[in-house]
Amino acid sequence: DGGTWLMVVFLALLWALPISQDIEEAATEERVMDHHLTESRNIPAEIVRLALRIRRIILPFMATAATLVLLVTDNISAKNIILNFLAITFVSEADNVLAVLILWTRQRELMEKAAKEAHDSEEFHDTQAAFFWARVQGIFCVTILLIALYFVEKVVTNCDGLWDFFAVQVTLYPLLIVVVGQAVYRGCAKVHQETTCARILSALIEFFRNFLAFFLGGTFVDVLRILYTRDQDFGEVAGDDLVYSIVCLLIIIGMETCKRRCCTRSQE
């Protein structure tokens, strides 16, 4: 009824706040890492970068799908709706809670010092992009949640189709829209007097790096499924995701090499 929908819309807007904050935190942490690792590439840093990309690109849509599953499979009542939204919000904030419990004061001071040094640099003078994409993606997740909640009974006719609906329509297609949009924005935005060639290569690197994070995340999820369900059918899917990850990684390495050569020629 109208009252239930009004409550869902209100709670969804509140639910978008921690998602937007998490996206913005991941983007800021990646920029801080880029500042301290300028012109250097190492495996631990790239692993952290992929983890941040998963947190920034994939987890918001996974949280949207998880919230939808709770809302669809539970009885519709004010108490259940509020508790379901709070449950997803609590889980999404688990990393920050654990950081407060585990990290020592000295470690937090070192992180704050590293972040302050990066914020004082010229690279952080333009913070509108991270703020803009975090809010856009948060509102986008709310829109997807409301649209999917409205059409789920019309699209899904049996329980077997529920997984495909959440995995494809709710997660994959919106993720593709965000990845393509960010790549286009990166190609159009001029940073530090970049050449056209460097901007195009940066946009393509952004695109394939996000897909690398997506396929690696999918491989990790498939491995967990195999360990949990003992279903070996997921092994083939995990193998395909791993192959796609390797292909994306090789493409990124090649484009990074071409970008460095392009920048070197422009400086000469």
Number of C-alpha atoms within 10 A of each C-alpha: 5 7 8 13 13 11 13 20 15 11 16 22 14 15 21 22 16 17 27 23 17 22 27 20 18 22 23 20 18 18 19 20 18 17 18 13 12 8 8 8 10 8 8 9 15 12 12 14 21 21 16 21 23 22 21 23 22 21 20 25 27 19 19 26 23 16 21 22 16 17 20 14 8 12 11 11 10 12 9 14 21 15 13 18 20 16 13 17 19 13 11 18 14 10 12 11 12 10 11 11 9 10 10 10 10 9 11 13 11 11 13 12 12 15 18 12 13 20 17 10 10 9 15 15 9 10 11 10 14 17 17 13 18 24 18 14 22 25 19 16 27 21 16 19 21 16 12 20 17 12 10 15 12 9 12 14 10 8 8 9 11 15 13 13 17 20 14 12 15 21 22 16 13 17 22 15 11 18 19 16 14 18 23 18 14 21 20 13 13 13 13 8 8 14 13 13 15 23 22 18 21 20 21 21 23 20 22 21 21 26 24 25 24 23 22 22 22 19 23 14 14 22 18 13 17 15 11 9 9 12 11 13 11 18 16 11 15 21 14 15 21 19 15 18 23 15 13 21 18 13 17 21 12 12 18 17 11 15 19 14 13 16 14 10 9 12 7 5
